[in-house]
Amino acid sequence: MPGLSAELVQQLYRTPPDRFVAARDAAVAEARRAGDPTTARQLARLRRPTVAAWLVNLLAIRRPELVADLVQLADALRVAQRELRGPRLRELSAQRRAVVGALVAEVRKLAAAEPDAPPANRLPLAEVEETLNAAFSDVEVAEQVRAGRLLRAASYAGFGEVPRPQLRLVTGDDEEREAERPARRPGPQRGRPEAAPRPDRAAERAEQAAQRAARAERARQRRALDRELAKAQADQERAEAELTEATGQERDGAAVLDGLEAELAELERRRAVAEQDLSRAKLARRAAERAVTVARRRAGEVEAAVEALAAEEGNADAGGGAAD
């Protein structure tokens, strides 16, 4: 075996977790029989993923183009977060919700096609959704999701990317920049020599200029903080609205899932009843077939006896006529 191949790793991580260890140990034994101890050691270091991680890996392996779209959208969302672009953030956040929902639905389909996957009502789809959302904020998680080598589910409860970018106040109003400039001293008047200010007067003017500059700086900082506070409050309102919407969607989705599970349970019950009825019908058919066979055999026997009796009667009549 010429080294550990990506195809072999993918094959192992496509294997359901309850059969992962056996499949890995078999691959290790095969590598040792082939005289490849390096590959055997590398295989032995592979760890079994959780069910949620296996579902995400299955998505990355089976539908890599969908995971590539997720990673691309995550990159765009992190850029928008760093640049504090509100409209773009709202647009990308809506796309993120749609993409994650579609991927969770795709995971459900892929799991349904796996013969050894857990039943639909036991799939940890909430952990899958948390992991996909975490990929939008954590570059390392996004890379593990893309590679299909996730070992456990991931989650991220904050906002923005990890690590968060450093924020700074950016102000550039001409009025504020003008307020920061030192006051311009009037030039000397023509034809009249400028009188030198007295030392106490010069100190008073310098103090007044410093006070004006301090007031202008405080006013500039207050305006900048007011703008930042308004922006933060607007972002908070949008985030709370998104949280309310997401909570409602989660509640509606849970209600739909509960209804489907109830319908599935009812269908399972009806299926069990139908299987019992079918089994009883099969038994009744077999008993009827045996009864028909016995009846046919008995009818044949009676018909043969009737024919024999008729033959005997015919022979007897013929013998009596001859004697006469």
C-alpha positions, 0 to 999 in steps of 0.5 A, a space after each residue: 500500500 503506497 502511503 495513506 491515500 485521501 480516498 482511503 481516508 474518505 472511505 473511512 470517514 464515510 463509514 457510520 461511527 458504529 462501524 468506524 473502528 472495525 473498518 479502521 482496524 481492518 485497514 491497519 491490518 491490511 497495511 501491515 500485511 502489505 508491508 507498509 508500517 507507516 500507513 498502518 501507524 497513520 491509520 491507527 491514529 485516525 479517531 472515530 467521529 461522532 454521529 453529527 460530525 459523521 453527517 457533516 463529513 458525509 455531506 463534504 464527501 458526497 456533495 463537496 460543491 455545496 460545502 465549497 459554496 458554504 466556505 465561499 459564503 463564509 469568507 464573504 461574510 467575514 469580510 463584510 463583518 470586518 468592514 462593518 458593511 451593514 446592508 451587505 451583512 444583512 444580505 449575507 446573513 439571509 443567504 447564510 440561513 438559506 444555505 444552512 437550511 438547505 444543507 441540513 435538508 441535504 444531510 437528511 437525504 444523504 443519511 436516508 440513503 445510508 443503510 446503516 445510518 440512524 433513523 431519521 428521528 434520531 439524527 442529531 440535525 441540531 448539532 449539524 446545524 450548529 456546526 455549519 453555523 460555526 463554520 461561518 465564524 471560525 476559519 478552522 472549523 470551516 476548513 475541517 468541514 471542507 476537508 470532511 475530517 471533522 471529529 465532533 460537532 462545533 458551536 459558536 454562540 457569539 457574533 462576528 468572526 473568531 478572533 474578532 477584528 479590532 474596532 476603531 472609530 473612524 472620523 473625518 469630518 472637515 468641521 472636526 479636523 478644523 476644530 483640532 487645528 490650532 487657532 490662527 493668530 492674526 497677522 500684523 496690521 500694515 503701517 502699525 508695528 505689532 505690540 508684543 503681548 505681556 507675559 501674563 496676557 500671553 499665558 492667559 491666551 495660551 490657557 484659553 486656546 488649550 481650553 478651546 482645544 480640549 472642548 473641541 476634542 471632547 465634542 469630537 469624541 462625543 459626536 463620534 461616540 454618539 454615532 457609534 452608539 447609534 450604530 451599535 443600537 441599530 445593529 442590536 435591533 437587527 440582531 434581536 429581530 434576526 434572533 426573533 425570526 430564527 426562534 420562530 423558524 426553529 419553533 415552526 420547524 420543531 412543530 413540523 418535525 413533531 407532526 411528521 414524526 407523529 405521522 411517521 409513528 402512525 404510519 409505522 403502526 398501520 404498517 405493523 397492522 397491515 403486516 399482521 393482516 397480510 401474515 394472517 391472510 397468507 396463512 388462510 390462503 395456505 390453509 385454503 390451498 391445502 383444503 382445496 388439494 384434499 377436496 380435489 383428491 377426495 372428489 377424484 376418489 369418489 368419481 373413480 368409485 362411481 365409475 367402478 360401480 357403474 362398470 360393475 352394474 353394466 357388467 351385471 346387466 350384460 351377464 343377465 341378458 345373456 343368461 336369458 
